[in-house]
Amino acid sequence: MTSRGIVAAGHPRTADVGAAILREGGSAADALVAAVLASWVCEPLLTGPAAGGHLLAVPAAGPALAIDAFCAAPSGTPASPLRAVDVDFGDAHQTFHVGGASVGAFGLADGLVALHDRHGRMRLEDLAAPASRMAHEGVPLNAGQAYVARILEGILRSTPEAEALWAPGGRLLVEHDVLRSPELGDTIARIGSEGAGPLRDGDLAAACVAWTARAGGALRAEDLADYRAVVREPVRVGYRDRTVLTTPPPSAGGLLLALALGRLDRATAGPPGPAELVAAMAAAEEERTDAFVAGLDVPGHADRLLALRLGSTTHVSVIDGDGLACGATSTNGEGSGLVVPGTGIHLNNVMGEEDLNPALADPARAFPPGRRMPSMMAPTAVLRADGSTEAILGSAGSMRIRSALLQTVVALVDRGCDPQAAVTAPRVHVEDGVVYREPGLAAPEGWTGGRPLVDFAAPSLFFGGVQIATRSADGGALAAAADPRRGGAVAVA
């Protein structure tokens, strides 16, 4: 605990970079930007310069804002088919698709600059310097990142350039091996000195478009040149005596989280048990129809729905001593396998995610060019009755994001758990009519509502990776917790 500032992130060095910025006098926004840039180096299979993301900023006074920097549908027609890769989580499998046709238009860097413009105090160049330096020096893979590399080996060996980076000499990198990418360091330094321009309509953008086209992808120069991060008002939902702020449409995750919280608030007076959680998750999942997804792009969809019903990712949460709380969830998907020569940029595979792109199941449901993809990412804040920020949190985990955040908020608010207990408690998840459970979650007979049950043998990154920072009611003490399922870490200023 501390009173000066605190960071929770998906990697120890990501968190350390953010905390160092706080100690240098930076704001939570400065720390978040520096930490996210560091995550491109420390967690390169989860995020990067070609990633998309959602950001949330909640000042101690003044309006909260959500920044949509997620990937959008490209305008071209792919010339090559997607390649399916099966990923084994141990007790569950998920299929992803890679190759040139999987690359979407990206804008995470534009979102980081937008946050910095509004709440930053330090020079962007200084915020980029630690990440650039780490990329040049190299970072040893920790256990979590080595595990991600192992389960994504099929993607990392799908192109010569990815294999050269991740399996030099034919052997896949393992824990303690050093991953070094001076070219990525130069790209990050360019963002520090020039902002998002090089990735929008500069030489870096041109290199990404050319390399994607070479692989038969649909990304075009105008897709990046026209991309802008969009500032929106967060979705608000009441839960007990709190207000929860989360990501608005066209993201899907925040709205589904709000629906589940609203159902629990009406259905239970005290801490919900496993049966109530499963019912709330299932009810939210049932809302994810074709009409729901189509409506995400229509103004007022969230307000109307709440009034009626009431992938591989990483997250950083920061609160500074002035009470500014910032969170960012970002993803590269699992990566397309395309690493752009001379840049260190591993292009995303967002268009190859079955969770995000309905056209994979039905080409008639393809999104028009420029339409933001309906991400599950949902940076979220919990406000007390007096309007002060109690917590800011977010999660990795594709479809499991909303269930991980739901259970963490319930543990924090209903059970009075401290941040670490709220994050490490065993989780349950409902998807496609199946209930998945981590060990240690006791439940009464019939709690699945007749749905099939898959019991995991051990806690798993399948169930997400929540990073949370909290502020005491009097504003004097900051605390945080990071999810051990994904090797998360906390650093204090």
N, C-alpha and C positions, 0 to 999 in steps of 0.2 A: 504494500500500500504506500501511497505517496500523496502529496498535495500539489506537486509541481506539474505533473503530466504523466500519462501512462499509455502504453501501446500493447496491443495484442495482435499477433500476426501468425502466419502459417509457417514461419521459419525463424530460428533464433536471430540470424543476422538481419533479416528483414525488420524484426522488432527493434534490434539494437540501433539500426540506422535511424529509425523514426525517433527513438528516445534521444539520440545524440542531437538531432535537430531541435527537439524541445529544450535541451540543456543549453543550446546556443541562442535561445530566445525566440525560436520559431513558434508559430501557432500550431494548433492541431491540424490545420489544413496543410501547412508546410511539412509537418511530420508525416502526414498521410501521403502526400505526393512523393516525398523522398523514399518512404517505405515501399510504396507500390513500384517505383522504379527499381528499387533493390530486389523486389520479388521477381522481377524479370530475369535477374541473374541467379538468385538463390532457388527459385521455384520455376525454372524455365519451361517445364512441361505443362504448367498450369496457366501461365500468363505470359505476356510479352508485348512488344511494340505493335503487333498485329492483333491484339486481343480486343474484346469489347468489355464493357463494365457498366455498373450502376453505382452512383455515389450519393451519399446523404450527408448534409451538414446541418447541425442544430445548434445555433448560437445560444448563449445564456439569455440574450435579449435580442429580439428581432425575429423575422420569419425564417423558418426552416426551408431548405430547398433540396430537391432531388435532381440529380444530373444524369440524364440518359445518354450514355456513351456506348451503348451496345451495338452489336453488328447489325447490318442491314442487308437485305437481299440485293445481289448485284444485277446489273442490267443486261449482261450478255447471255449468250446461249452456250452452254458447255459443249465442248467438242470431244470430251472423253468421259467415260462412265466413272462413277464412284467405285471405290474398292472397299468392301466390307471387312472389318477387323473385329474379332471377338475378344472382349476383355473379361478376364476371369477374376472376380473379387473373392474367390474361395468358396463362398456359399451362394453366390449369385453371379450371373453372367449378363453382359450388356454388349450389344453390337453397335459399333461406330463406323462411320464411313469417311474415307480420306481421299486424297488426290486433288488435282486442280479444281474439280467441280465442287469441292467441299468448302472453298474459300469464300467468305463473305466480306463485304465492305466493313472496315473497322475504324474505330475512333476513340479508343481509350485515352490516347495522348491528348486529344482535344478536350475530353472531359476533365483530365487532370489540370490542364491549363485554365479551363473555365473555373474550377474550384480555386485555384491559386489566385486568379484575377480578383475573386470576391473576398477571400479570407486569408490570403497569404501575406507574410511580412518579409520574408527573405527572398533573395534573388533566385529565380528558377535555376540558374546555372549552378549555384551552390547546392541546391537540393539534388541535382543530378550527379554531382561529382562523386559521392560515395559509391553509387551503383556503377558508374563508369569505371571507377578504380577497381572495384571488385571483379568486374568482367575481364579487365586486363590481367589482373593477378590470378584469377581463378578461384573457385569455391569448391571445397571438397563436398561430395554428395553425402548428406546424412542418411540415416536409415529410411526416413520417410520418402525422400526424393529418389533413393535407390529402388525402393519398392515400386514407386510410380513408374520408373524406367522399366522395371522388370515386367509389369503387367501391360505396358504399352510397347513392348519390344517389337511387336508386329508392325506398328506404325513407324518406329525409329529405324527399322530396316527396310522400309518401303521405298526409299529413294537413296541414291548414292550419297547425296550431300548430308542427309540426316544420319545415315550410317557412319559416315566419316567423322561426324561430331560425337555420336553416342556410342559407336562401336569401333573405335580406331584399331586397326590390326585384326578386326574380326571379333573381338571380345567386347560384349556389352559392359559399359561402365558399371561398377558396383560401389557399395558404400566405401567411403574414404578416397575414392578416385577423384581427381581434380578435374572439373569441367571449366575450361578456359575459353573465352570468346572475345578476343580483342575487337573484332568487328562489331559485336553487340555493344561493347563499351563505347566505341566511336559513335554509334547510332544514338545511344543515351546522351552522350555529350552534345550531340547536335540538337536534340530536343531541349536540353538545358540552355543552349545559347540562342536557338532559333524558334523555340516553341513547337507547335504541331505542324507547322508549314511543310517541312520536308516530307512528312508522311501523308500530307494532304495533296499537294500539287507540286512537290519538289522532286529531286532526284531519287529519294528513297521510295516515294510512291510509284514513280515510273519503273523502278527496278522490281517492285512487288507485282505490279500489273504485268510486266513483261515475263516474269518467271511463272506467274500463274497461267498466262496465255500459252506459254511453252508446254505446260502440263495439261492443256485442254480445258482450262477453267473459264468461268463466266465473268470474272472481275474486270471492270473497265476503268480507264483513267478518270472518267467523269464521276464514277461511283465514289472515289476517294476525294476528288476535288470538290464535290458538292456536299460532302459529309460535314455536319456540324453537330456537336453535342447540344442537347436540348435541356434547358432548365425548366423543371415542372414543380408544381406543388405536391408534396407527399400525400398519399392516402392517409386518412385518419380514421381510427376505429376505437371505440371505448371498450376497455376490458377491466372489469371490477371498478376500482376508483382511479384507474390510470387511463392515459391516452397513448395509443400505439401509433407511431408514424412509420410508414413503410413505402416501398417503391410503387409508384402509380403505373397504370397502363401507358404504353403498350407492353410493358413487362407483365407477365402473368403471376409470378411468384408472390409479390406483395399482396395482390388482390385475393389470391387463394388463401394466404395466411390470414388476412383480415376476415374472410368468410369463416374460417375455422375458429378464430378467436371469438367472433360474434356468436357463433353457435354455442360454444362452451360457456360464454357469459350468460346466455339465456337458459342453458340446460342444467347447469350445475351451480350450486351456491358456494361450494368449497372446492378444495383441490380435486380435479378430475382424475379418475382412475384410468387404467388401461382401456377398459371398454368404452368409456366416454371419449378418450383420445382417438381410438380407432374409428368410432362413429363420426367424429368431427372431421378427421382426415378423409374418410370415405365420402362424406357429404361434399367436402370441398372438391375432391377429385371428380365427382359426378358432375360438377359444374363446368368442367373443362371440355365442353362440347365444341363442335365446329362453330356454332353461333357465338359461344364465349370467345373463342380465338378471333373470329372475324370482328367482334365488337370491341376488341382491345384497341383498335385503331380509330374508334369513334369517340369524339369528345363526350364526356359525361357518362361513359359506360360504367366506371367504378361507382359513381354516386348512385346510379340507377340500380345496379346489381346489389350493392350493400343495403340500399333501402328496401329492396325486395326480399333479400335472403338473410339479411343479417340473421455436368459434367465435369468435367474436371474444372474446378474453380479454386480460388483462394480469396481470403478476406483479410482486411486490416481494419481495426477499430482503434481510435485515438480520442482521448479527452485531455485538454490542456488545463492549466491552472486557472484560466479565465472562464472556464466552463464551456468552451466551444467543443462540441463532439462531432467527429467526422468518421464516416465509414465508407469503405469501397470494396465491392466484390467484383472480381474480374476473372475472365476466362479466355483461354486460347482454344476452348474445346479440349480435344486431346492432341491437337496439332494435326495439320494436313500431311505431314511428312515433307513438305516443301520448305527448305531453308534457302533464303534468297542470297546468292553469292555476294560477298562484299559488304553485307549489312548485318549479319548475325540474326536476322529476323526469321523465325519459324512461323509460317503463316497459319492462321486458324483453320479449323474444319467445322465451323458453326453450321454451314449448309448441309453438313453430313450428320448432324445430330438428330436422331429420330424424335427426341424430346422437344426439339425446337422447330423443325422443318416439316410441316404436314405434307409437303409434296413428295417426301420419300415414300409415304404410304399411298398417296393418291396425287398424281401429277396435276390433276384439275384443281387442286387446292394450293397451288404455288402462289407465293406472295408476289405482288408487283415490285418492280425495281424501287429501291429506296425504303421499302417498308421495314421497320425495325422488327427483328425476330422476337418472339414472345418468351423471353428468358424467365427462368425460375429464380434468378438472383434477386435478393430482396434485403438490402441493408435496412436495418430497422432500429428505431429508437423507442424507448419506454419513458413517458413523462408522468410525473406525479400529479396529483390533483392541483397543486399550486403552479403547475407548468414547468417546474424544474426537471432537468434531465436526470433520470435514474440510471439508464443504461443505453449504450449503443452497441449493436451486435449485428453479425451477419454470418453466413455459412457458405462453405463449398458443398458440392455434392449433387449437382444436377437436380433430378426430381426429388431428392431427399432434403433439399434445402428448406422447403416450407415446413416439413415435419420436424426437422432439427430445431428450427427457430421457434416453432409452436411449443415444443416441449421445454425449451430453455426459458421462454417467457413464463410458462406455467410454473416451472420450478422456482423462478425468481419471485414472481408475484404471489402465487397461491401457496407455495410451500415455504417461502421465506429463505430459500437456499442462498448461500454465498455464491459468487460467480463460479468458483471452481467446482463446487458440488452441482450447480445447475448445468455446467457443461459436461461433466463426466458421468452423470446419471445415465443408466442404460436406456436405450431408445427403441421405439417401435416405428414402423413405417408401413403405409398402405399404398399399394400401387397395382393397377390392373387386377383388382379383386383378390390380391394376395397380401397377407400380413407378414412382415419381416420383423424379427425380434432379436435384440442383443441379449447375451446371457446376463442374468441377475435381475431381470424385470419380472417380478412376481405378478400373476394375474389370476382372477377367479375363473371358474369353469364357464365356458360359453362366451368369453370376452371377445373373441374374434368375430362374433355375429355370423358364424357358419362359414367364414372365409378360410381358405387353406392357410396354414401357418408354416413359415420357414424359420427355423431357429438357427442363428449363427453360433458357431462354436466359440468365438472370441469377439471382443469389440472390434469394429471394422470401419475403415474410411468410407465404406459404402454408405454409412449412416450420416455422412456429412462431416464438417469441420468447423465448429462454431468458435469465433473469436469475439470476446465481449469485454467492454470496459464499463465500469460503473462509477457513480458519484454519490456520496452520502447525502442524506437529506439536508444537512447543514452546509454542504458544498465544501467541506474541509478535507475529506478523505477520498482519494481515487483508488480504485482497485480494478483488477482485470484477471481474466483467465483465458487460456488458449487450449485448444482441443488436442489431446494426446493422440486421437485417432489419425491425425494428419501431421504430427510432429510440430504442433504449434508452440509458441513461446511468448512470454511477456517480458517487457523491458520498461524500467521506470526512469524518469528524468530526475 
